Amino acid sequence: MSRKSFFITTPIYYVNDVPHIGHSYTTIAADALARYHKLRGHDVFFLTGTDEHGIKIQQTAQKMEKSPKGFCDEIAEKFKAAWKSLDIEYDNFIRTTNPRHEEAVTQVLQKLYDDGYIYKGKYEALYCVGCEQFKMKSDLVDGRCPDHKTEPEQRSEECYLFKLSAFQDKLYELIKSDKFKIMPAERKNEVLSFLENEGLQDVSISRDRTKVRWGIPLPFDSSHTTYVWVDAFLNYITGLGWPQDKNNFEKFWPPTVQLMAKDILRVHATIWVSILMALGIELPQTYFVHGYFTVNGQKMSKSLRNVIDPVALSKKYGADAIRYFILSEFPFGTDGDFSIRRLEEAYNSDLANDFGNLLHRTLPMMSKYCDGEVPEPKEKDLIDEELRGVVASVLDSLGGYFKELRFREILSEIWKIVRRTNKYIDEAAPWALFKEGNRERLDTVMYNTLEAIRIVAILTYPFMPKASLGVWRQLGIVEDLNSQRIPENVGWGGLKAGTKIEKEEPLFPRIDLNKNNS
């Protein structure tokens, strides 16, 4: 029986600017899901990358007196550095300037043209340069793009169009029936409403090459370059090595989950899916759409100087703290606000006081009471059963939460074990048992505490890999944490008696909030 595959993608990020905390949100979530499914024993492929063609890149590079490719090379490396600083482990970082990607795009365009899905015509519509998207009047607020606060240009030009309208009825039925699933439900309803009220119109897939040079030329008319969105969408199949690496493509396609922010849902749910249908390629299983970040209640903006650099942030607080906070602060799928003050408060409360303190108080007692070796559990008590009951309850809930991408709830559940174990130590009072000479009861209490910590280390690994590995080392377990399996290895009793405990520096030293500016 073959192992289940799990293929997850982020959008590829446009390189007209450096990575920020908003990009990090999607990518951290994807990494957490990828790590979780590896712990489930699944074959995982995690794809991310950069979108590198289009008029904005051409104009930005020109202003900076650089070649478009040289500019893209610089920014792509900054994205890779950002993901490294946040302990993100992708399987492929696709760049749309990669020759193999460009070759595949050319093949797709030729096939769509040969099959009659692309034709030459004239396209008249409102166009937002900032979004590099055509807009409908219903998309605008007071006549302006709601994201860029600019009035779109009225454009009329000869171009090649894709027969998007041909897929209206089929697409509507696929989304309505959840055969093509969009989550959360309000985003599904948003797309259905658009299809009902606006409907699909044929869409331009090319630009005049005299205006947009920085793009992939159409194979059937080199005087036009490919519209940047069409080029970018195809990364999801070329990132698996298609069409050259058929084995990898067949192993992982279709995507299990495609993550994206709500501003790019419509083009993904209409143009991208229709291209796949035209090619006869199976559709993604699920889109999951998350909200926007504000910073201290304001939208991120260079002019406001509130764009947060993930590399600088991880250097100051550590990747684990950023990963934990960004997924625990508000429900994935809704809008949320990022605050340094809240980050520091959560760091002290959840990471330093709860998780870090649990380990920091337990290991010295192990050295003092048990000579630094995991004891054999003996005498049982009602509070032991209660601790094990909390662990069992949490484990029962996690599978469903992961399926629904409810990261905040997942971390809240794991923290039930952390907090109950801290309370267990207070109730069992191992220091009193040691003083009384109650060896059997002491051994059981210390074993149970360490076993709960072992389980927490596995469960937190998708979210805080560095901290979890630190706990793993201190527990003295020789098996690679990556080799652990959920749910098999998180059942009670996995810690072996006689294992030597090694104490290290505190994982999360407290932050002095008075010394940091919010």
ABEGO torsion letter per residue (X at the ends): XBBBBBBBBBBBBBAABBBBAAAAAAAAAAAAAAAAAAAAGBBBBBBBEBBABEAAAAAAAAAAGBBAAAAAAAAAAAAAAAAAAAGBBBABBBBAABAAAAAAAAAAAAAAAAAGABBBBBBBBBBBAAAGBBBBAAABBGGBBAAAGBBBBBBBBBBBBBBAAAAAAAAAAAAAAGABBBOBAAAAAAAAAAAAAAEBBBBBABBBAAABABBBBBAABAABBBBAAAAAAAAAAAAAGOAABAAAAAAAOBBABBBBBAAAAAAAAAAAAAAAAAAGBBBBABBBBBBBBBBGGBBBBAAAGABBBAAAAAAAAEAAAAAAAAAAABBBGBBBBBBAAAAAAAAAAAAAAAAAAAAAAAAAAAAAAAGGBBBBBBBBBAAAAAAAAAAAAAAAAAAAAAAAGBAAAAAAAAAAAAAAAAAAAAAAGAAAAAAAGBAAAAAAAAAAAAAAAAAAAAAAAAABAAAAAAAAAAAGBABBAAABBOAAAABBGABBBGBBBBBBBBABBBBBAAABBX
